[in-house]
Amino acid sequence: LVSLLLALLMAASTLVACGQNTEDPGAESGSSTIAATEEETNPLEDALNALRAEVDWGGNDFGIIYVNDIGGYTEEVEAEPENGDETGSGVINDAVFERNTLFEEYCNLNFVLVPTPNPSIGSAIMAEVQTGTGDFHLITTTADTAARNATSGYLYNYLDLDMDLEQEWWDAGTLDFALDGRVFFMDGSFNIVDDDVTFVFMFNKELRTEYQIANPYDTVKAGDWTLNYFNSVVSQLATENGDGKWDENDTYGFSTPGSIGNTFFYGAGLKYVENNREMDVPELVLDKKMEQALNVLDMARSIIQENNSTYVAPQGQEGLSRDVFIQGRSLFYCEAASYLRGLNANMEREYGVVPVPKYDKAQANYTTWRHGIGSTLSIPTSVAKGDMEQFALVLETYAVLSQKYVRPAYYDTMLTTRNVQDVESSEMLDLIFLNRTYDMAMYFTQLGFNGLFEQAALSSGNTFASSYQSNSKRFDKQIASILRKLQNPR
């Protein structure tokens, strides 16, 4: 017993001495050990180390063709030498430059950039596939362009590569966007425009307080942020300025571009077509939820058309709905996430970000969509003439380096920190990007569904269900044609 007591006293003395020694000479080495341990267990560093040990492109060119006449596409790929510019474009530029530099070093390659106008990129891809010039090995285009390239037989199947596409640097949503059990394009940490064209809602904090509206953050977290609730809030807030006409100079509960119908549709958890890696043939699924779709349409029309509560910007003048919000004449505003940059730079009033309203409280998640103009990464079939094992390693390195450098610069530094004004908005953006809908109907325009709900929400007619049914009759034949083209490309 005496020995035990002495041992405890000695241990206590040692602990006290350690606590009092604020200049412990071993502290620095201890911190290094902890840091080293953390680095060893960092999945990004582990992946990069493993890739670097195997990848070697032999000092040859490795090219990427990309759209250079749509905003944001060049920003994903091109970069000038680091200049320390702390603006949004500067932060992303420096991250892309670091990614590109290390990409060349790690893979022992010369990264060749092939900027091409969107109207010309299809013919350039066709020429590459048919002649095998080797001018480029990756393609960054809009999702609808990638869909057309896939059905033309120009794109390589991601699932034939020896890669783990479930890793965090790939977007699982596009992984499940499959045709005939094949995946022809992927989103990931290398993309910026796909996030930029994801739709979000914003609210004016000053007007929220003035109108004594419940805090939208709390409403979202409670699961009560629904279409009916949203309508009940905005329907009472319209004020005409006295000139006898309702336009961008009046005050509204809500301002939005004309795409709002699609936003309400996908926010309600609806979609036209279901397809994934496990399905042989895509299925038309809205028939099973037509009653819900018509209810959403009624609520959308009520929000948009009744009580003058909503300002909808005319086509081609989408900036007017933004101006109404910036000038403090609408409580809520819906747009693509890219507009947050402009709000942060030009709006004097405080604003917050929230998801698209749900259909009802029973809906499990807040969902949204990304416009078909969003960027995606695909592979020309001509790469199959080379070393596919090394190609997979190079592609994986590009994705992992993008996760380490580009993703944090865009998403963490710019989108969810500098382009918003509070922690709650950052949390809301995480919630929004967690549940994006990828619907084949939005990218394969020949199916005839992509504009139906958008147009119906802006009109007063009752033709949505009949138009849907009419197009549905052609669906099986159109899908068969698409699959046939995949199996027998021209």
N, C-alpha and C positions, 0 to 999 in steps of 0.2 A: 504493500500500500504506500509506504514511504517512497519507494522507487517511482511508482506511478505518479505521485504528486510532484516529485522533482522533475519528472519528464514533462508534465503539463506546464509547470512554471517556466521551464526552459523554452518550450514552444511559444508560450505567451510572450516571453521576453523577445524572442526572435521576431514575432509579428509586430510588436510595438516598435522595435528598432527599424524594421522595414518601413512602417508607416511614417516614422519621423524622418527618414532619410530621403529628403526631396531631391537630392542630387546623386542618386544612386548611379554609380558608374556603369552598372549593368543594364540600366533602363534602355539606353539607346540600342544595344544589341538585342535586348528582349523585344523591343518594338520591331526591329528588323526581322526577327524570327517570326513574329506574328504576321507581319506583312508578307513574308515569304510563304508562310503557310496559306494565307488568304489567296495569294497569287497562284499557288499550286492547285488550289481547289476552284479557281475561277474557270468556269466552263468555256468562256471566250478564249482565254489564254491557253487553256488546254487544247482547244480545237485548233488554234493558230499554230501552236507548237507542233502538233501532230501533222498538220497540213504542210507546214514548212519543211518538215523532214522528208516528205515524199514528193512534193510538187516540183516540177522542172519543165518549163515550156521550151527549153533549149535556146533561149535568147531570141526567139522568133516573134513576129508580130501577133498580137491578139487584139482583134478589132470589135468595136461595138457601134452599130448604127442606131441613130436616135433622131427623133423629131426635133427640129430646131426652130419651128415657127409656132409652137404652142407654149404659153408661159409655164415656166418651171421645169421643162424637160431638159434644157441645157444645164440648169442648175444641178440636176441629179448627177451629171456626168463630167462636165467641164469644170476646171478650176485654174485660177492663176496662182503663182507662188504666194505663199503666206504673207500677209501684210498687216496682220494685227487689227484689221478693221472690225469694230465691235457691233456694227449694224447687223441686221438679220442676214442679209446676203453675204456679208463678210464672214460671219460665224460659220455658215454652211459652206461657203467657198473654201475656207481653211480646212474644214473637216473632209471635204471631197478631195482636196489637194493631198492631204495626208493619206487618205485611203488609196488614191491612185499611185502615189509614190511608193508606198509599201507594197501595193499590189504588184507593181513591176519588180520590186526587189525580191519579195518572197517567192514569186512564181518564175523569176528569171525570164521576163518577157518585155516586149515593147508594146505598151498599151496604145492602140491606134483608135482615134475618135473619128467617126464618120457622120457628121451632122447632115441631115437631109430634110427638106420641106415635107410636110405631111402628105401633100398630094402626090409626091414622087416616091415615097418610101415603099409602096407596094411593088412597083416595077423594079426597084433596086433589089428587093428581097427575092422576087421571081428570078431575076438575072443571076443572083448569087446561087440559088438552089439549082438552077438549070445548067450553069456553067462551072460551078465550083471554083470561083475565083479566089476564095479565101480572104476576101477583103474584110469580112467581119464574121464574128463567131456568136455574138449576142445581138438581140434586137430589143430596143425600147420603143414601144408604140402605144397608142391608145388601145383599150381593151377590145373595142369593136373592130379595130383594124386587125388585132391579133386573132379574133374570131374568124374573120374572113381568110386570113393567112392559113389558119388551121384547116379549114374546109377545102382550101386549095392544095393541101398536101405539102405546104412549105415548112411546117414546124415539126420539130423533134419532140418526142414524148419524154417528159421529165422522169416518168416512172421507170424508164429504161436506164437511167443513170444510177450508179452506185453511190447514192447519197441519202442521208437521213433528212427528209423533207419535213419532219415533225419538229425540227429544231426552231428556236425562237427567232432566228434570222429569216425564216420563211413565214408567209402568211397562210395560216391553215384554211382561211376562207377560200382562197384561190386553189389550194390543194384539193379541196372538195369540189371545185368547179371542173368536173371531168366530162369527157365525151367518149363513149365507147370504152370506158375503163382506162382512158389515157388523159394526161394533163399536158396541155400545150402552152400554157403561160402561167407564170407565178408572180405574185407580189412579194415584197420582202423589205428588208431594211435599206436596200439600195433605192427604193422608190420614195419620192416626195409628193409627186402630183396625185397619187392615189389617195393619200391622206388629205391633201389640199382640197380635193373635190368631194370630200365626205361631208354630208349635211348636218348642221347643228342649229340649235336655237340660242338666241341671245336675249337678254332683258336689260332694260334701263333701270338701274338701282334707284335713282332719284324719283323717277315716276312710280316705281313700285312702292316707295315709301309714301309719296304724295297721294296715290290712289288707295293706300292702306290694303295692299294685296299681300297675302301670306308669302313668306320667303320661299321662292321657287326651289331653292336647294332642299329645304325641309320637305316640301311637297314631293319632290323627286324621291328622296330617301324613304319617305313613308309609302311609296308606291302609288300615290294618288295623282300623279302627273299624267292625266288621261285627256283624251280629246274632248270629252264632255266638260271636264273641269276647265280646260283651256278656253273652250267656247264661252263658258259662263263668265270668265274673267274679261276677255277682250270684247265681248258683245256690247258692253255698256260704256265704252270709252271713246267713241267717235265724236269729234267736234268739227263742224264746218266753219271756215274762217270768214264767212259772210259774203263771199263773191258769187254765191249761187251755184257753184260747181264743186264736185268732189275730185280732187287731184292730189298731186304730191305736196301741195302747200297746206293741206289740212292735217288734223291730228287723228290718229288711229290707235286701236289697241294692238294692231299687228301689221307689219309690212313684210313683203316677200316678193321674190320673182315668180314667174308663171309656172315654174316646176314644182310648186308646192303640192300639187296633187300626188305626184310620185312620192314626195316626202311623207305625206300622211299615209299613203298606201303601204310603204315599206316600214314606216314607224309602227303601224298596226300589226306587224308580224306577218303580212301577206306576201305572196309571190306568185308568179304565173307558172313557172316551170321548176321542177325539182330534178336535180341530177347530181351524182356524186361518184366516187371511185368504185363503189360497189354495184352501181346500176349499169346494165347493158344499154338501156334505152331511156332517155329523159322522159319524164311524165308531166303532163299538164295537170296541175293540182288545184287551181283556183275554183274549179267546179265544186269542190268539197267545202269551200269557204265563201261561196257566192253571197250567202245571206249576210255574212260579216262584211264582205266587200261593199255591198250596197248600203249597209249601215254606216260604214266609214265614209262612203261617198256622200250620204245625206249630211253627216256631220261636217265634212269638208266644205260642202256647199253652204251650209249654215255659217261657218266661220268666214268663208271668202265672200259670200254674196249678200248676206243679210245684215241689216243694221248699219251698213257702211262702216263696219268695224275693222275691215282689212283693206290695206292698199296693196294692189298687185301691180307691179311694174310692167309696162308694155314690153313685148318681145323686142329685144335689141336695145332696150333702155333699162336693163336690170339694175344699173347703178342708182336709179331713182329711189328704189326701195331702201337701199343702203343710206342714201342721203336723208330720207325721212327719219330713219333711226338715229343717225349721227346728230341731226339737228334737234333731237329730243321730241319728236312728234309721233313716236310710236313706242308703246311699252315693250313689245316683243318684236323680234326680227328673226327670219330664217334665211340662211345662206350656207354656201360651202365654207369649210374651215379656213380657206385661204383668205377670206375677207377679214379675219381677225387681225391680220397684219395692218390693214388699212384703218380699222377701228382704233387699234392701239396708238397709231400715229396721229389720227385726226380727230378723235372723239374726245371732247372735253369732259363729258359726263361719265360717271362710272358705270360699267356694265358687267354682267355675269354671263356664264355659258351653262346651258342645260341641254339634255337630250330632246329628241323628238317625242312628243306625247305618245303614250301607249294607247291601245284600243280601249282597254278597261283594266281594272285592278287585277284581274285574274291573269293577264298576260305576264309571262315569267320575266322577260327582259325588255329593256328599252333598246329598240333596234333602229338602224338607219341604213342608208345606201350611199354608194359612191357613183358619181356620174360616169357614163361610158367614155368620157374623154380622159379619164384617169390613166396613168401610166402603168405598164406591166412589162415583164421581162420574158422573152421567148428565145428559142434557139432554132436557127435554120437547119434543115435536114442535111445540108452539105457538110456539117461537122462530122457526120458519121463516117466520112472518108478518112478521118484522122484517128489519133489515139484517144479513145473515149475515156479510158481510165484517167489519163492526164487532164483531159478536158473537164471531167467531173471535179478533179482536185482544184483546178484553176477557178471554176465557177463557185465552188464552195468557199474558196479563199476570198473571192470578191464579196460574197454574201457576208462572211464572218467579219471581214474588215469593215464593211458597211455597218454592221451591227455595233462594232466597237467605236467607230468615229462618226459616221453620218447620222445614224439614228439618234444618238444623244444630242447632237448639234441641232437637228431639226425638231425632234419631238420634245426632248427634255428642256433644252435651253430656249428655243424659240417658241414653239407652239404652246406648250403647257406652262411656260414661265413668263417670257417677255411679252407674249401676245395676249395674256390674260392678266387680271388684276387681283386675283385672290386665290388662295389654296383650294377653295371649294370648286372653282372653275376648272382647275387642273384635275381634280378628282372626277368631275363630270366628264371631261374629255377622255380620261381613262375608261370610264364606263361606256362612253359613246363608241370608242374604237374597239371595244371588246366584242361588240355584236353588230357587225356589218353584214347586210344581206347581199349575196351575189346571185343575181337572177339571170339565167340564160336569155330571157326575153329582152333584157336591156341591151345586150351586145349583139344578138342575132336579130337585127331589125326586120329581116325578111319574114319572121314569124308574125309580125303585125300587132304585137301587144304593147310595145314599149311606150307608146304615146296615148293609149286608150284612157287610162285613169286620169292622167294629167289634163287632157282635153275635157273629159267629162266633168271634172271638178270645177272648171271655169265656165261650163255651159249650163243651160237650164233644161236641156232635153233629157229624156229617159232612155237613151240608146246604148248605155254602157253594156248592159247584160246581153243585148242582142248583137252588138258588135263583137263582143267576146265570143259568143256562141258561133257567129259566122266565121270568125278566124279559127276557132277551135276545130271546125270541120276539116280544115286544111292542115292541121298540126301534124297528124301522123304521117301524111305524105311528105311534108316539109322536113320532118325529122329523118325520115327514111332517106330522103335526098341528101341531107347533110352527112349522115352516117355512110352512105354509099360513096360520097366524095372523099370521106376520110379513108375508106378502105381501098378506093381506086382513084387516087389523086391524078389530076391531069398532068 
